Structure formats: C-alpha cells, structure tokens
C-alpha cells in the first residue's frame, strides 16, 4: 500500500467532507455578501450580476454591484439588510454601487445609482446612524439621504 499517495488524497477529500457536512453551502471567496433580498417582483424584472441576467423572484439575494432592471410592465421591491426599502417601477435600471452595514465596526455606507426610470426609497438604519454615508445618485444630481423617503424619476435611454 502506498501511504504517500493516500496522504496526498486525504487532505482534499477531508476538506470536501468538512464543507459538505457544514450544509453544502460553498461559495466562491470573491462573492460579495448579500446586501438585499427581493420582496416583490412582477412583470419583467431582473437582476444583472457580472454579465449574467437572472429573473427577479421573491427571496432572490442581491449583492453589491448588481443591477436591478425592469421592463415595460415590470416592478421590483427589495429590502436591504439595514431595513432600507426600495421599489422600482417600469422601464427602470439601478446599480447598487456600495453597501456596507457593519454596526459592530461602526461602518456604514449605501450608494445607489439610478440609470433610468422611477424609484421609491424609504431609508433604513444606515441613514439614521450615519447620515453622511447614504447617497442616491442620478445622471444629473446626487442626493444625500438623512432619514427620509422620496420618489425619483430619471429620464434616459
């Protein structure tokens, strides 16, 4: 029996066994954490992540740098980890440029970039705990969010 060969196989197999025994939830190291979750979706609504388009369905996890898109009959509603609420109407596109919610470390930031369409926003804990850390950007303006709610419409391509 060749123990050297068995030893070389043991570590990778043990690693796989340990990961699978932890529930099988193995994700790439480079994957960003979940920042929001789809709560409602109707009509044509999608999430674009790293060039891949996924149909927006209730429960779908949203990550930093994802783009939310809706078609002519679409709408989507999401809730962020800090309880921020965001709804997009038909023919809309919005990018989640940055989201950091780490109360234990005192780190907070939300930056949303509206490309086109309509959005309704109700601020969550980030806007309340660190008002200067919440921003909503449009092609022609940037809004600092301080514990507020608003609706915005961006005309565009």
N, C-alpha and C positions, 0 to 999 in steps of 0.2 A: 504494500500500500504506500502511495506517495503522499506523505504528510505535508510536504511543501505545497503541493498543488491544492490539497484540501484547505490548507490555511489561506491561500490566496482567494479561494471561493467563499470562505466562511464570512469574511467581513462584508462583502457586498450583499450576500444573502441575509445576513443578520440585520443589516441596515434596512433592507426591503421589508423584512418581517416586522421590525420595530415600527416602521412608518405605517404599514398596513394595520398593525394592532392599535394604532392611535386613531383609527377610524377611516383610514384611507384618504384623508384629506391632504394630499400632497400638492403644493402649488409652487410654481417657479419662484426662485429667490427674488427675481426682478419684478414680480407682480406687485402692484400697489395695493394697499388695503382698501376695503370697501369704505366709501365715503357717504353713500346714499343708497336708498332702495326704491324701486318703482312701486308706488302705491296704487296708481290707476293708469290705465292706458286704453285708448280707443282709436279706432280707425287705423291709419298708417302712422305708426310711432316706432322709432328705432334708436338703438344706441350704437355708435360707431366707436370701436376700440382698436387702435393700432391697425387701421385699414379694414377691419372686419366689421360687417354690419350684422347686428342681432336684433330680432324683433323684440320690442319692449313688452314684457309681460310682467304681471304683478309678482313681486318678490325678486325680480332680477336685480343683482347687485351692480352698483355703479361705482366706478373708480375715477381717481384723478386723471385728467387729460381725456376723458370720454367726451364725446359729442352727442348731445341729445337732439334728435331730428323728428319732425312731424310732417306729414303730407297734408294735402288739401282738406282732408276730412279727419285729421288726427289731433290727438291731445295726449299729454302725458303729465302725471303728477308724481313728484318724488319727495321723500323726506330724508334730510341729511342726518348724520349722527348727532348733531347738536340740536336737533328738532327744527331746523330751518325747513320751511315748506316752499316748494317751487312748482309752478304749473306752467306748461307751455301750451299755447293754442295752435291752430292750424298753420301750416307753412312756416314753422319756426325752426331755428337752429341755435344751440347754445353750447359753449365749451366750458367744462369745469377745469379752469387753469390751475387752481390750487385749493387744497382743503387740508387744514391741519386743526385737529381738535384733540389736544393733549392737556387737559386741565391739571393733571398731576405735575406736569413740567412747566405749566404756565405758558404754553404755546398755542396760539390761536390764529387762524387765517382762513378766509374764504374769498376766492376771486372767481367770479363768474363772468364770462364774456359772451354777450348776446350778439349773434351774427345777423339774424333777421327774425321777424315775426313778433309774437306777443308773449309776454311772460307776466305772471303774478307771483309776487315774492312776499313771504312773511318771515321776518328774521327770527333766528334761533338764539342759542346761548352765546355763540361767538360774538354777535353784535352787542349783546348785553354785557359780556365780561371784558371784551377788548374792542370797543367801538371803532378804533382806527384800523382794525385788522379785517374789516369786511368791505369788499368792493364789488360793484356791479359795473362792468364796462360795456359800452356800446361803441359803434364805429365813430360816433361824434362826441361822446361825453363819457365821463366816469362818475359814478355815484358812490359816495361814502355812506355806508349804512349804519345807522345808530338806532337800533331797536325800533324798526319801522316796518311798514308794509307799503307796497306800491305795485303799480301795473305799468309796464313799459311796452311800447310798440316801436319796432325798428323796421323801417322800410329798407328793402335791399334785394339783392339777387336771389 
